[in-house]
Amino acid sequence: MGHKLVPEQVIEPKIFMIRGHKVMLDRDLAELYGVKPIRLREQVKRNISRFPKDFMFQLSIEEVEFMVSQNAILP
C-alpha cells in the first residue's frame, strides 16, 4: 500500500506557532488523513496512550481569538 506525499507548500501554511510549539489544527490533520475532525479526535482519545502527552490540547479563548484574527479559523 503506497502513501502519497503531501507537498510542503500544502502543509506549511497549516502550521501555526502556539504556546511555543508548531501545531496543526484538528480540521487540517483530519483533511490530510481523509477523515472528519470529530473522528480524528475520537480516535486520539480512544488511543491516547499511543500519543505524547502534549499531542492534543484545546485552545484558550485568547488563542481562538488570535487564530480568528489571522484568518486561520472562522469565528
C-alpha positions in Angstrom: 0.0 0.0 0.0 1.6 3.3 -1.1 1.3 6.6 0.6 1.1 9.8 -1.3 3.5 12.5 -0.1 1.8 15.8 0.6 3.8 18.7 -0.9 5.4 21.0 1.7 3.6 24.1 0.2 0.3 22.4 1.1 1.3 21.6 4.7 3.4 24.6 5.7 0.6 27.2 5.7 -1.4 24.9 8.1 1.3 25.0 10.8 1.0 27.6 13.5 3.1 28.6 16.5 1.0 28.3 19.6 2.5 28.1 23.1 5.9 27.9 21.6 5.1 24.8 19.6 4.4 24.2 16.0 0.9 22.9 15.7 -1.8 22.0 13.2 -5.5 22.3 13.8 -7.5 19.1 14.0 -9.5 20.0 10.9 -6.3 20.3 8.8 -4.9 17.0 10.2 -8.2 15.3 9.5 -8.2 16.6 6.0 -4.8 15.2 5.4 -5.9 11.8 6.6 -9.2 11.9 4.8 -11.4 11.8 7.9 -13.8 14.1 9.7 -12.3 16.1 12.6 -14.6 14.6 15.1 -13.5 11.1 14.1 -9.8 12.1 14.4 -10.4 13.4 17.9 -12.3 10.3 18.9 -9.5 8.0 17.7 -6.9 10.0 19.5 -8.9 9.9 22.7 -9.5 6.1 22.3 -5.8 5.6 21.8 -4.4 8.3 23.9 -1.6 6.1 25.3 -0.1 6.0 21.8 0.4 9.7 21.7 2.7 12.1 23.6 1.0 14.0 26.4 1.2 17.2 24.5 -0.1 15.8 21.2 -3.5 17.4 21.6 -4.8 20.4 23.6 -7.7 22.8 23.5 -7.1 26.4 22.5 -7.9 29.1 25.1 -10.4 31.8 24.3 -7.5 34.2 23.6 -5.8 31.7 21.3 -9.1 31.2 19.4 -9.4 35.0 19.0 -5.9 35.2 17.7 -6.5 32.4 15.2 -9.7 34.2 14.0 -7.7 37.4 13.6 -5.2 35.6 11.5 -8.0 34.1 9.3 -6.8 30.6 10.4 -10.3 29.7 11.7 -13.8 31.0 11.2 -15.4 33.0 14.0 
